[in-house]
């Protein structure tokens, strides 16, 4: 390996899946011999200790009041300022590789030019984690969205994907794609007694707990899970996490829905950020994990990799995606059609009646952060050729 290549990770997300992904990816890169410097906001993972250096120079995103217009202006301002801060930090640190926690196209016609100049004139290498290759969420007019998507790719040498891309490829021909896995997440904190937890939640004998964990957003179809309880009386639903944005339905919507359907007694809602030491409690007490994404979801789920560590089978749905492929390939649970109440009900019944026999160890071997890190270093030319072949899987493009 090249002597301690320096990697600058850009991580404006303070919590949630992107921040967790950055944590594990940064740790793995350090363990692979790289020197990692990560740009983060003050609230990054609530101050969790890391093996890599953190530079607190990005602003925590704080919604600006209740006005929809003001929230959008604040979001645009935060994105643009963070991108300018990144450009300054690149000049300061002179990294061998700049790694973005995710590919973001929003407002790229405004902020992309300093990065394009750094890439083209100064030879700075850029890469991005392309968690959502299909950019179906449109901000502004369609012409602006398409321009933003195209321009955001300009500085990038390569993107990291979790599975083969759809055809035609959404990634421009000049940008290399490298397939790497999302690794399994750890569960910190003390061990928990499942029976004690279930009793505290009011779970009755014979009931099976389905856990919906993480950011609560409309695209996770939690309303279908609540509705399914009316026809699957053995199910007890636990929802734990924070609402993703002001555009998503609040916890009150799901509580009210459960009350209207007469299933509130079989639901527990825990709203708010879940601290590291509390994470294990939710997975210890549950039987199955809900990953019922909508048909607009094409990515991998970090919650799947917590469920794998906790050895909890999942009920999953989405568009064709690494999530569904993983569940099917390693028998991690049941995959059903997305956006369907009947499919969720059937999936719940199948899991209860005939739980799968997941191949957890095989999945963990395939979903290794070390493979992720070596794929990055290899693609960036920071590994010698003799060790480059075992981890990188280029995705062919037209």
URWO-V309598 format. One record per residue. N is the residue number from 1. SS is DSSP state (2 for helix, 1 for strand, 0 for the rest). NEAR is the number of other ideal C-beta (glycine too) atoms within 10 Angstrom. Layout:
# URWO-V309598
N:SS:NEAR  N:SS:NEAR
This chain:
# URWO-V309598
1:0:13  2:0:13  3:0:7  4:0:11  5:0:20  6:1:15  7:1:29  8:1:24  9:1:24  10:1:24  11:1:25  12:0:26  13:0:21  14:0:19  15:0:19  16:2:16  17:2:21  18:2:17  19:2:21  20:2:21  21:2:24  22:2:28  23:2:22  24:2:19  25:2:27  26:2:27  27:2:18  28:2:22  29:2:28  30:2:17  31:2:14  32:0:20  33:0:16  34:0:26  35:1:17  36:1:27  37:1:18  38:1:23  39:1:24  40:1:25  41:1:19  42:0:11  43:0:16  44:2:23  45:2:19  46:2:11  47:2:9  48:0:13  49:0:6  50:0:17  51:0:12  52:0:20  53:1:12  54:1:19  55:1:15  56:1:13  57:1:15  58:1:23  59:0:15  60:0:14  61:0:16  62:0:8  63:0:12  64:0:15  65:0:9  66:0:8  67:0:11  68:2:10  69:2:9  70:2:12  71:2:16  72:2:13  73:2:12  74:2:16  75:2:17  76:2:15  77:2:13  78:2:18  79:2:18  80:2:15  81:2:14  82:2:21  83:2:22  84:2:14  85:2:17  86:2:21  87:2:19  88:2:11  89:2:18  90:2:21  91:2:11  92:2:12  93:2:17  94:0:10  95:0:21  96:0:19  97:1:24  98:1:28  99:1:25  100:1:25  101:0:23  102:0:18  103:0:21  104:0:18  105:0:19  106:0:17  107:0:20  108:2:23  109:2:13  110:2:14  111:2:21  112:2:20  113:2:15  114:2:16  115:2:23  116:2:14  117:2:13  118:2:19  119:2:19  120:2:11  121:0:8  122:0:10  123:0:7  124:0:21  125:0:20  126:1:25  127:1:23  128:1:22  129:1:23  130:0:24  131:0:21  132:0:17  133:0:21  134:0:14  135:0:18  136:0:11  137:0:11  138:0:12  139:0:14  140:0:12  141:0:9  142:2:8  143:2:8  144:2:13  145:2:17  146:2:13  147:2:15  148:2:21  149:2:17  150:2:14  151:2:18  152:2:22  153:0:20  154:0:17  155:0:25  156:0:22  157:0:18  158:1:22  159:1:25  160:1:24  161:1:23  162:0:22  163:0:20  164:0:16  165:0:19  166:0:12  167:0:9  168:0:8  169:0:17  170:0:18  171:0:20  172:0:13  173:0:8  174:0:10  175:0:20  176:1:16  177:1:21  178:1:21  179:1:17  180:0:24  181:0:24  182:0:27  183:0:23  184:0:22  185:0:23  186:0:16  187:0:17  188:0:12  189:0:14  190:0:7  191:0:9  192:0:17  193:0:11  194:2:16  195:2:11  196:2:12  197:2:19  198:2:20  199:2:12  200:2:11  201:2:18  202:0:12  203:0:21  204:0:11  205:0:5  206:0:9  207:0:16  208:1:16  209:1:22  210:1:27  211:1:25  212:1:25  213:1:22  214:0:23  215:0:16  216:1:23  217:0:18  218:2:16  219:2:18  220:2:26  221:0:27  222:2:23  223:2:16  224:2:20  225:2:24  226:2:26  227:2:18  228:2:27  229:0:24  230:0:16  231:0:14  232:0:19  233:0:11  234:0:14  235:1:25  236:1:24  237:1:22  238:1:22  239:1:25  240:1:21  241:1:23  242:0:17  243:1:18  244:0:16  245:0:13  246:0:10  247:0:10  248:0:15  249:0:15  250:0:12  251:2:17  252:2:11  253:2:16  254:2:22  255:2:16  256:2:13  257:2:18  258:2:23  259:2:13  260:2:12  261:2:15  262:0:10  263:0:21  264:2:17  265:2:12  266:2:23  267:1:22  268:1:19  269:1:18  270:1:16  271:1:15  272:0:11  273:0:12  274:0:16  275:0:11  276:2:13  277:2:10  278:2:15  279:2:20  280:2:20  281:2:22  282:2:26  283:2:22  284:2:19  285:2:22  286:0:26  287:0:19  288:1:22  289:1:27  290:1:29  291:1:26  292:1:27  293:0:23  294:0:16  295:0:16  296:0:15  297:0:24  298:0:24  299:0:21  300:0:25  301:0:25  302:2:22  303:2:25  304:2:25  305:2:25  306:2:23  307:2:28  308:2:24  309:2:16  310:2:18  311:0:9  312:0:23  313:0:21  314:1:27  315:1:25  316:1:28  317:1:28  318:0:28  319:0:17  320:0:12  321:0:24  322:2:23  323:2:27  324:2:23  325:2:15  326:2:26  327:2:27  328:2:13  329:2:13  330:0:20  331:0:15  332:0:24  333:1:26  334:1:23  335:1:21  336:0:21  337:0:13  338:0:22  339:0:16  340:0:16  341:2:15  342:2:12  343:2:20  344:2:26  345:2:20  346:2:17  347:2:26  348:2:25  349:2:16  350:2:15  351:2:20  352:2:17  353:2:8  354:0:9  355:0:14  356:0:15  357:0:8  358:0:19  359:0:14  360:2:19  361:2:10  362:2:12  363:2:20  364:2:15  365:2:13  366:2:15  367:0:23  368:0:17  369:2:23  370:2:14  371:2:19  372:2:24  373:2:26  374:2:24  375:2:23  376:2:27  377:2:24  378:2:20  379:2:24  380:0:22  381:0:15  382:0:24  383:0:23  384:0:10  385:2:8  386:2:6  387:2:12  388:0:16  389:0:9  390:0:10  391:0:22  392:0:19  393:0:14  394:1:12  395:0:16  396:0:9  397:0:15  398:0:6
